Structures are given as C-alpha cells and as structure tokens.
Amino acid sequence: MENDHVADILEQWRTQRPDLDCSAVAIVGRISRMEKIMRPQILEGISPFSLSAIEFDILATLRRNNCPLTPTALYQAAMLSSGAMTTNIDKLVKRELVERTFSAEDRRSCQIALTKKGFLLMEQAYASHIENEQRMLEPLNTDEQEQLASLLQRWLVANE
C-alpha cells in the first residue's frame, strides 16, 4: 500500500520520538484529512443548486423530517446555532424555499416548512449529493464501507 501524508507524519514522529505511541494519529489525523478533502467536494456538489452548506442542511433536515418544525427543533436537528438558523431561514424565506407559519395562539411561535419549490429543489439536490458522496467512497468496497460506518457509529455513540 502507498504511503499517504499521515503515514509520512507518523514515520517522522517514530524517528523523532520513538518513546511515544502515536498510533492514534493514524486514525485521528486521517479523519481530519478526510474532512479537509471531502468538505470542498461536498460544497462543489451542492453549488449547482445555489445553496450554502447551512442552507442545504436546513432544507435536508426539513425534507427528511417530512413535516414542519419549530426553529428550535430545526436547529437542534441540523446542529446549528439559533442565530445562524434565524439568519438562514430569513434567506430561505426570501428565496421562497421555506415558509413560516405562525401560531394563532402565540405569534412568537412558528413552524418552518418546505415550500413546493423548496421540496422540488431538495429532491434534486439530495439525489445529486448522494451520488457525490458515493463517488467519494468508491475506493472502498461495500463491505469496507459498512465496516467503516459501523466503527464510526460506535465511536460517535460513545462520544456524542
């Protein structure tokens, strides 16, 4: 197998500090490098739909829930801050991709839902996004992808 950047780093540390077990770098370093490589590819994949990463996350969260959500439920499900959520919902409302429905009992309470335009955009954007992610994972066969997904899930369950 060919050396990657992390293997070179590990070799340098083995030479400089043979007393340290740097094996965690083999995993953490590679996950970090993967994120740096994947993030621009993901952004490039959604750019034809004129969506930022946050806007894509908001629309995808609404689509997968398949029902209106309060801004609080939306930002918790999308893992965003409430400030980022409000600003981006405003942008999406102006673009007619989402709509706010205010409660008749309490005007401070509202729900956010995809408009038909937003729904149709997400149908296309998410299908394209999945194709892009599958392309990024092509170096791994199906069994390797399932094993990696399982290991990452176990780590996340223990650390989230």
WOCOR-V771312 format. One record per residue. RES is the residue in one letter. SS is DSSP state (alpha for helix, beta for strand, coil for the rest). PSI is psi in whole degrees, -180 to 180 (999 if undefined). D_FIRST is the distance of its C-alpha to the first C-alpha in Angstrom with 2 decimals. Layout:
res = (RES & RES)
ss = (SS & SS)
psi = (PSI & PSI)
d_first = (D_FIRST & D_FIRST)
This chain:
res = (M & E & N & D & H & V & A & D & I & L & E & Q & W & R & T & Q & R & P & D & L & D & C & S & A & V & A & I & V & G & R & I & S & R & M & E & K & I & M & R & P & Q & I & L & E & G & I & S & P & F & S & L & S & A & I & E & F & D & I & L & A & T & L & R & R & N & N & C & P & L & T & P & T & A & L & Y & Q & A & A & M & L & S & S & G & A & M & T & T & N & I & D & K & L & V & K & R & E & L & V & E & R & T & F & S & A & E & D & R & R & S & C & Q & I & A & L & T & K & K & G & F & L & L & M & E & Q & A & Y & A & S & H & I & E & N & E & Q & R & M & L & E & P & L & N & T & D & E & Q & E & Q & L & A & S & L & L & Q & R & W & L & V & A & N & E)
ss = (coil & coil & coil & coil & alpha & alpha & alpha & alpha & alpha & alpha & alpha & alpha & alpha & alpha & alpha & alpha & coil & coil & coil & coil & coil & coil & alpha & alpha & alpha & alpha & alpha & alpha & alpha & alpha & alpha & alpha & alpha & alpha & alpha & alpha & alpha & alpha & alpha & alpha & alpha & alpha & alpha & alpha & alpha & alpha & alpha & coil & coil & coil & coil & coil & alpha & alpha & alpha & alpha & alpha & alpha & alpha & alpha & alpha & alpha & alpha & alpha & alpha & coil & coil & coil & beta & coil & alpha & alpha & alpha & alpha & alpha & alpha & alpha & alpha & coil & coil & coil & alpha & alpha & alpha & alpha & alpha & alpha & alpha & alpha & alpha & alpha & alpha & alpha & alpha & coil & coil & coil & beta & beta & beta & beta & beta & coil & coil & coil & coil & coil & coil & coil & beta & beta & beta & beta & beta & coil & alpha & alpha & alpha & alpha & alpha & alpha & alpha & alpha & alpha & alpha & alpha & alpha & alpha & alpha & alpha & alpha & alpha & alpha & alpha & alpha & alpha & coil & coil & coil & coil & coil & alpha & alpha & alpha & alpha & alpha & alpha & alpha & alpha & alpha & alpha & alpha & alpha & alpha & alpha & alpha & alpha & alpha & alpha & coil)
psi = (143 & 152 & 140 & -179 & -39 & -38 & -40 & -42 & -45 & -41 & -41 & -42 & -36 & -37 & -45 & -36 & 70 & -14 & -15 & 138 & 102 & 21 & -27 & -30 & -31 & -31 & -56 & -43 & -41 & -38 & -42 & -46 & -40 & -43 & -41 & -31 & -42 & -38 & -52 & -34 & -38 & -45 & -40 & -36 & -30 & -10 & -34 & -16 & 6 & 44 & 139 & 169 & -41 & -44 & -42 & -45 & -42 & -50 & -41 & -38 & -44 & -41 & -45 & -26 & -25 & 32 & 159 & 148 & 150 & 157 & -37 & -49 & -36 & -46 & -29 & -42 & -32 & -5 & 48 & 166 & 157 & -34 & -45 & -37 & -49 & -48 & -45 & -33 & -43 & -45 & -42 & -32 & -45 & -33 & 1 & 34 & -25 & 163 & 150 & 136 & 118 & 146 & 138 & -30 & -33 & 104 & -16 & -19 & 133 & 168 & 148 & 133 & 153 & 140 & 172 & -42 & -43 & -40 & -49 & -39 & -44 & -32 & -44 & -49 & -40 & -38 & -42 & -41 & -44 & -42 & -42 & -46 & -39 & -40 & -41 & -28 & 4 & -30 & -17 & 138 & 174 & -45 & -42 & -40 & -43 & -41 & -45 & -44 & -42 & -43 & -43 & -38 & -45 & -42 & -44 & -42 & -39 & -22 & -14 & 999)
d_first = (0.00 & 3.77 & 6.59 & 9.22 & 12.87 & 13.23 & 10.78 & 13.02 & 16.03 & 15.27 & 14.95 & 18.22 & 19.90 & 18.98 & 20.74 & 23.60 & 24.25 & 22.89 & 25.64 & 24.16 & 21.77 & 19.79 & 17.50 & 19.33 & 17.97 & 14.46 & 16.33 & 19.33 & 17.74 & 15.26 & 18.25 & 20.29 & 17.95 & 17.73 & 21.54 & 21.92 & 19.92 & 21.53 & 25.06 & 25.85 & 24.53 & 26.76 & 29.68 & 29.29 & 29.34 & 32.62 & 34.24 & 35.90 & 37.88 & 39.19 & 38.06 & 36.72 & 34.13 & 37.03 & 39.23 & 36.55 & 36.11 & 39.90 & 40.38 & 37.51 & 39.01 & 42.40 & 41.11 & 39.23 & 42.25 & 44.48 & 47.49 & 48.97 & 47.83 & 49.57 & 47.95 & 47.23 & 45.52 & 43.61 & 42.28 & 41.38 & 39.50 & 37.75 & 37.16 & 39.05 & 41.95 & 45.43 & 46.11 & 43.12 & 44.16 & 47.75 & 46.91 & 44.41 & 46.72 & 49.44 & 47.27 & 46.39 & 50.09 & 51.09 & 48.63 & 50.15 & 46.85 & 48.17 & 51.68 & 53.32 & 55.92 & 58.20 & 59.86 & 63.61 & 64.29 & 62.26 & 61.40 & 58.83 & 56.79 & 54.81 & 52.10 & 49.46 & 48.75 & 46.96 & 49.39 & 49.17 & 47.61 & 45.01 & 44.30 & 43.80 & 41.56 & 39.32 & 39.18 & 37.65 & 35.59 & 33.99 & 33.12 & 31.48 & 29.69 & 28.24 & 27.06 & 25.36 & 23.62 & 22.52 & 21.09 & 19.11 & 17.62 & 16.78 & 12.94 & 13.88 & 16.07 & 19.50 & 18.90 & 15.98 & 18.32 & 21.17 & 19.40 & 18.35 & 21.93 & 23.44 & 21.71 & 22.66 & 26.13 & 26.59 & 25.77 & 28.13 & 30.90 & 30.86 & 30.89 & 32.83)
